[in-house]
Amino acid sequence: MNPRWLLKAKRWAQHPPSMRQVMFYGAIIATCLALAGVEWLWGWPDWLTVNSPRRLP
């Protein structure tokens, strides 16, 4: 682990973020998990797949 991360963790523990910032990060994480869950359940749609202009042999 980088020593700089330990200093950031110490600073974060001494001065925790505001509840609004925690909720913001929680919403971002929840959105990412929801998208991953949808992709896992139903798969990636074909219309979002990029077609390669050339085929490998």
PADOKE-253462 format. One line per 2 residues: number of its first residue (from 1); their letters; for each residue x, y, z of C-alpha. Coordinates in nm, 2 decimals, padded with zeros to 4 digits. Example, Ala and Ser with C-alpha at 12.3 -4.5 7.8 and 13.67 -1.06 7.14 Angstrom:
REM PADOKE-253462
1) as) 01.23 -00.45 00.78 ~ 01.37 -00.11 00.71;
***
This chain:
REM PADOKE-253462
1) mn) 00.00 00.00 00.00 ~ 00.13 00.34 -00.09;
3) pr) 00.21 00.56 00.22 ~ 00.02 00.84 00.07;
5) wl) -00.30 00.64 00.09 ~ -00.24 00.58 00.46;
7) lk) -00.21 00.96 00.51 ~ -00.53 01.01 00.32;
9) ak) -00.71 00.75 00.53 ~ -00.58 00.91 00.85;
11) rw) -00.71 01.25 00.73 ~ -01.04 01.10 00.62;
13) aq) -01.08 00.93 00.96 ~ -01.00 01.26 01.15;
15) hp) -01.22 01.47 00.93 ~ -01.50 01.25 00.78;
17) ps) -01.69 01.36 00.48 ~ -02.03 01.52 00.51;
19) mr) -02.35 01.31 00.50 ~ -02.43 01.47 00.16;
21) qv) -02.10 01.36 00.02 ~ -02.14 01.01 00.16;
23) mf) -02.49 00.99 00.00 ~ -02.35 01.11 -00.33;
25) yg) -02.08 00.84 -00.33 ~ -02.34 00.58 -00.22;
27) ai) -02.57 00.68 -00.51 ~ -02.28 00.64 -00.76;
29) ia) -02.19 00.29 -00.62 ~ -02.56 00.19 -00.62;
31) tc) -02.60 00.30 -00.98 ~ -02.29 00.10 -01.09;
33) la) -02.41 -00.21 -00.90 ~ -02.76 -00.18 -01.06;
35) la) -02.61 -00.15 -01.41 ~ -02.38 -00.45 -01.34;
37) gv) -02.69 -00.65 -01.21 ~ -02.89 -00.57 -01.52;
39) ew) -02.60 -00.67 -01.74 ~ -02.56 -00.99 -01.55;
41) lw) -02.93 -01.08 -01.56 ~ -03.01 -00.99 -01.92;
43) gw) -02.67 -00.96 -02.09 ~ -02.53 -00.70 -02.31;
45) pd) -02.77 -00.59 -02.59 ~ -02.65 -00.66 -02.95;
47) wl) -02.73 -00.31 -03.06 ~ -02.47 -00.17 -02.82;
49) tv) -02.19 -00.40 -02.95 ~ -01.94 -00.23 -03.18;
51) ns) -01.88 -00.43 -03.50 ~ -01.52 -00.46 -03.60;
53) pr) -01.46 -00.33 -03.96 ~ -01.21 -00.62 -04.03;
55) rl) -01.23 -00.98 -03.93 ~ -00.93 -01.17 -03.80;
57) p) -00.86 -01.51 -03.97;
***
